[in-house]
Amino acid sequence: TPDGEFAVFSWAGDLWSVPADGGPATRLTSHPADEYFSAVSPDGDLLAFTSDREGAMNIYVADLSRAGSTLIAAAPRRVTFGDSGQVLSGFTADGEAVLFSSYQDRDIYREERMYAAPLDGGPVRSLTDAFGEHPTMSADGETVAFARGSNNKVRPIYRGPSTGEIWTLDLGDNTFTRLTNDDADDIEPFAMPDGSVVYISSADGQYNVWRTSPGANRARQLTSFKPAKNEHTIAHGVRDLGVSGDGSTAVFAVWDT
């Protein structure tokens, strides 16, 4: 949630919430289909998620309320109606649309592009003609952080042309700024209120959480997960990163723990 008090996660095909300080998990959805990616609106009143309950993976939203240390989700309503799977990454700054990436193009070079879908049922619009994934918008609504690349996110030692890099898009003048420029995999960025970006990187040989300096391309490492001595794994480290809107708290999974 934007204030960092609750984490929403997917388990056994449904969405659950748990207080960030720990405690019992509460089921938010109950459906035979699978619910995966989720996000909470900037005001904390809406839960968005992806589900294949009506065919291809599309985006749904549900009103969200609190009862003490528990979140409660109302009956969901469908926002997008596409036949290509969609990967939800967040809301726009005003909370009036959801952001996602998807393979919508029917051409040979099939990379993801980034889109916004209004909650009122208006037409889906492309954020840019450039390829990219996991768009997240700054609190002022002026820039979008995203990743560009095609590594499959389970090869932390891979170094090559498919590694992801973090960019920002200025929505005012449609210009791009590259925030990372290395041979490691940089993915799943989150734009922070202070102008920094929190993301996952394999720069130290395993996937961990990093953060750029506001207005600069310098970055510092926030976590240092790695396999135990004599443990053999091809993809240890952080995945499924989420960051609260106020920039206070990150939540993520660590492979095989």
Secondary structure as a PSIPRED ss2 file (coil, helix, strand):
# PSIPRED VFORMAT (PSIPRED V4.0)

   1 T C   1.000  0.000  0.000
   2 P C   1.000  0.000  0.000
   3 D C   1.000  0.000  0.000
   4 G C   1.000  0.000  0.000
   5 E C   1.000  0.000  0.000
   6 F E   0.000  0.000  1.000
   7 A E   0.000  0.000  1.000
   8 V E   0.000  0.000  1.000
   9 F E   0.000  0.000  1.000
  10 S E   0.000  0.000  1.000
  11 W E   0.000  0.000  1.000
  12 A C   1.000  0.000  0.000
  13 G C   1.000  0.000  0.000
  14 D E   0.000  0.000  1.000
  15 L E   0.000  0.000  1.000
  16 W E   0.000  0.000  1.000
  17 S E   0.000  0.000  1.000
  18 V E   0.000  0.000  1.000
  19 P E   0.000  0.000  1.000
  20 A C   1.000  0.000  0.000
  21 D C   1.000  0.000  0.000
  22 G C   1.000  0.000  0.000
  23 G C   1.000  0.000  0.000
  24 P C   1.000  0.000  0.000
  25 A C   1.000  0.000  0.000
  26 T E   0.000  0.000  1.000
  27 R E   0.000  0.000  1.000
  28 L C   1.000  0.000  0.000
  29 T C   1.000  0.000  0.000
  30 S C   1.000  0.000  0.000
  31 H C   1.000  0.000  0.000
  32 P C   1.000  0.000  0.000
  33 A C   1.000  0.000  0.000
  34 D C   1.000  0.000  0.000
  35 E E   0.000  0.000  1.000
  36 Y E   0.000  0.000  1.000
  37 F E   0.000  0.000  1.000
  38 S E   0.000  0.000  1.000
  39 A E   0.000  0.000  1.000
  40 V E   0.000  0.000  1.000
  41 S C   1.000  0.000  0.000
  42 P C   1.000  0.000  0.000
  43 D C   1.000  0.000  0.000
  44 G C   1.000  0.000  0.000
  45 D C   1.000  0.000  0.000
  46 L E   0.000  0.000  1.000
  47 L E   0.000  0.000  1.000
  48 A E   0.000  0.000  1.000
  49 F E   0.000  0.000  1.000
  50 T E   0.000  0.000  1.000
  51 S E   0.000  0.000  1.000
  52 D C   1.000  0.000  0.000
  53 R C   1.000  0.000  0.000
  54 E C   1.000  0.000  0.000
  55 G C   1.000  0.000  0.000
  56 A C   1.000  0.000  0.000
  57 M C   1.000  0.000  0.000
  58 N E   0.000  0.000  1.000
  59 I E   0.000  0.000  1.000
  60 Y E   0.000  0.000  1.000
  61 V E   0.000  0.000  1.000
  62 A E   0.000  0.000  1.000
  63 D E   0.000  0.000  1.000
  64 L E   0.000  0.000  1.000
  65 S E   0.000  0.000  1.000
  66 R E   0.000  0.000  1.000
  67 A E   0.000  0.000  1.000
  68 G C   1.000  0.000  0.000
  69 S C   1.000  0.000  0.000
  70 T E   0.000  0.000  1.000
  71 L E   0.000  0.000  1.000
  72 I E   0.000  0.000  1.000
  73 A E   0.000  0.000  1.000
  74 A C   1.000  0.000  0.000
  75 A C   1.000  0.000  0.000
  76 P C   1.000  0.000  0.000
  77 R E   0.000  0.000  1.000
  78 R E   0.000  0.000  1.000
  79 V C   1.000  0.000  0.000
  80 T C   1.000  0.000  0.000
  81 F C   1.000  0.000  0.000
  82 G C   1.000  0.000  0.000
  83 D C   1.000  0.000  0.000
  84 S C   1.000  0.000  0.000
  85 G C   1.000  0.000  0.000
  86 Q E   0.000  0.000  1.000
  87 V E   0.000  0.000  1.000
  88 L E   0.000  0.000  1.000
  89 S E   0.000  0.000  1.000
  90 G E   0.000  0.000  1.000
  91 F E   0.000  0.000  1.000
  92 T C   1.000  0.000  0.000
  93 A C   1.000  0.000  0.000
  94 D C   1.000  0.000  0.000
  95 G C   1.000  0.000  0.000
  96 E C   1.000  0.000  0.000
  97 A E   0.000  0.000  1.000
  98 V E   0.000  0.000  1.000
  99 L E   0.000  0.000  1.000
 100 F E   0.000  0.000  1.000
 101 S E   0.000  0.000  1.000
 102 S E   0.000  0.000  1.000
 103 Y C   1.000  0.000  0.000
 104 Q C   1.000  0.000  0.000
 105 D C   1.000  0.000  0.000
 106 R C   1.000  0.000  0.000
 107 D C   1.000  0.000  0.000
 108 I C   1.000  0.000  0.000
 109 Y C   1.000  0.000  0.000
 110 R C   1.000  0.000  0.000
 111 E C   1.000  0.000  0.000
 112 E C   1.000  0.000  0.000
 113 R E   0.000  0.000  1.000
 114 M E   0.000  0.000  1.000
 115 Y E   0.000  0.000  1.000
 116 A E   0.000  0.000  1.000
 117 A E   0.000  0.000  1.000
 118 P E   0.000  0.000  1.000
 119 L C   1.000  0.000  0.000
 120 D C   1.000  0.000  0.000
 121 G C   1.000  0.000  0.000
 122 G C   1.000  0.000  0.000
 123 P C   1.000  0.000  0.000
 124 V C   1.000  0.000  0.000
 125 R E   0.000  0.000  1.000
 126 S E   0.000  0.000  1.000
 127 L E   0.000  0.000  1.000
 128 T E   0.000  0.000  1.000
 129 D E   0.000  0.000  1.000
 130 A E   0.000  0.000  1.000
 131 F E   0.000  0.000  1.000
 132 G C   1.000  0.000  0.000
 133 E E   0.000  0.000  1.000
 134 H E   0.000  0.000  1.000
 135 P E   0.000  0.000  1.000
 136 T E   0.000  0.000  1.000
 137 M E   0.000  0.000  1.000
 138 S C   1.000  0.000  0.000
 139 A C   1.000  0.000  0.000
 140 D C   1.000  0.000  0.000
 141 G C   1.000  0.000  0.000
 142 E C   1.000  0.000  0.000
 143 T E   0.000  0.000  1.000
 144 V E   0.000  0.000  1.000
 145 A E   0.000  0.000  1.000
 146 F E   0.000  0.000  1.000
 147 A E   0.000  0.000  1.000
 148 R E   0.000  0.000  1.000
 149 G C   1.000  0.000  0.000
 150 S C   1.000  0.000  0.000
 151 N C   1.000  0.000  0.000
 152 N C   1.000  0.000  0.000
 153 K C   1.000  0.000  0.000
 154 V C   1.000  0.000  0.000
 155 R C   1.000  0.000  0.000
 156 P C   1.000  0.000  0.000
 157 I C   1.000  0.000  0.000
 158 Y C   1.000  0.000  0.000
 159 R C   1.000  0.000  0.000
 160 G C   1.000  0.000  0.000
 161 P C   1.000  0.000  0.000
 162 S C   1.000  0.000  0.000
 163 T C   1.000  0.000  0.000
 164 G C   1.000  0.000  0.000
 165 E E   0.000  0.000  1.000
 166 I E   0.000  0.000  1.000
 167 W E   0.000  0.000  1.000
 168 T E   0.000  0.000  1.000
 169 L E   0.000  0.000  1.000
 170 D E   0.000  0.000  1.000
 171 L C   1.000  0.000  0.000
 172 G C   1.000  0.000  0.000
 173 D C   1.000  0.000  0.000
 174 N C   1.000  0.000  0.000
 175 T E   0.000  0.000  1.000
 176 F E   0.000  0.000  1.000
 177 T E   0.000  0.000  1.000
 178 R E   0.000  0.000  1.000
 179 L C   1.000  0.000  0.000
 180 T C   1.000  0.000  0.000
 181 N C   1.000  0.000  0.000
 182 D C   1.000  0.000  0.000
 183 D C   1.000  0.000  0.000
 184 A C   1.000  0.000  0.000
 185 D C   1.000  0.000  0.000
 186 D E   0.000  0.000  1.000
 187 I E   0.000  0.000  1.000
 188 E E   0.000  0.000  1.000
 189 P E   0.000  0.000  1.000
 190 F E   0.000  0.000  1.000
 191 A E   0.000  0.000  1.000
 192 M C   1.000  0.000  0.000
 193 P C   1.000  0.000  0.000
 194 D C   1.000  0.000  0.000
 195 G C   1.000  0.000  0.000
 196 S C   1.000  0.000  0.000
 197 V E   0.000  0.000  1.000
 198 V E   0.000  0.000  1.000
 199 Y E   0.000  0.000  1.000
 200 I E   0.000  0.000  1.000
 201 S E   0.000  0.000  1.000
 202 S C   1.000  0.000  0.000
 203 A C   1.000  0.000  0.000
 204 D C   1.000  0.000  0.000
 205 G C   1.000  0.000  0.000
 206 Q C   1.000  0.000  0.000
 207 Y E   0.000  0.000  1.000
 208 N E   0.000  0.000  1.000
 209 V E   0.000  0.000  1.000
 210 W E   0.000  0.000  1.000
 211 R E   0.000  0.000  1.000
 212 T E   0.000  0.000  1.000
 213 S C   1.000  0.000  0.000
 214 P C   1.000  0.000  0.000
 215 G C   1.000  0.000  0.000
 216 A C   1.000  0.000  0.000
 217 N C   1.000  0.000  0.000
 218 R C   1.000  0.000  0.000
 219 A E   0.000  0.000  1.000
 220 R E   0.000  0.000  1.000
 221 Q E   0.000  0.000  1.000
 222 L C   1.000  0.000  0.000
 223 T C   1.000  0.000  0.000
 224 S C   1.000  0.000  0.000
 225 F C   1.000  0.000  0.000
 226 K C   1.000  0.000  0.000
 227 P C   1.000  0.000  0.000
 228 A C   1.000  0.000  0.000
 229 K C   1.000  0.000  0.000
 230 N C   1.000  0.000  0.000
 231 E C   1.000  0.000  0.000
 232 H C   1.000  0.000  0.000
 233 T C   1.000  0.000  0.000
 234 I C   1.000  0.000  0.000
 235 A C   1.000  0.000  0.000
 236 H C   1.000  0.000  0.000
 237 G E   0.000  0.000  1.000
 238 V E   0.000  0.000  1.000
 239 R E   0.000  0.000  1.000
 240 D E   0.000  0.000  1.000
 241 L E   0.000  0.000  1.000
 242 G E   0.000  0.000  1.000
 243 V E   0.000  0.000  1.000
 244 S C   1.000  0.000  0.000
 245 G C   1.000  0.000  0.000
 246 D C   1.000  0.000  0.000
 247 G C   1.000  0.000  0.000
 248 S C   1.000  0.000  0.000
 249 T C   1.000  0.000  0.000
 250 A E   0.000  0.000  1.000
 251 V E   0.000  0.000  1.000
 252 F E   0.000  0.000  1.000
 253 A E   0.000  0.000  1.000
 254 V E   0.000  0.000  1.000
 255 W C   1.000  0.000  0.000
 256 D C   1.000  0.000  0.000
 257 T C   1.000  0.000  0.000
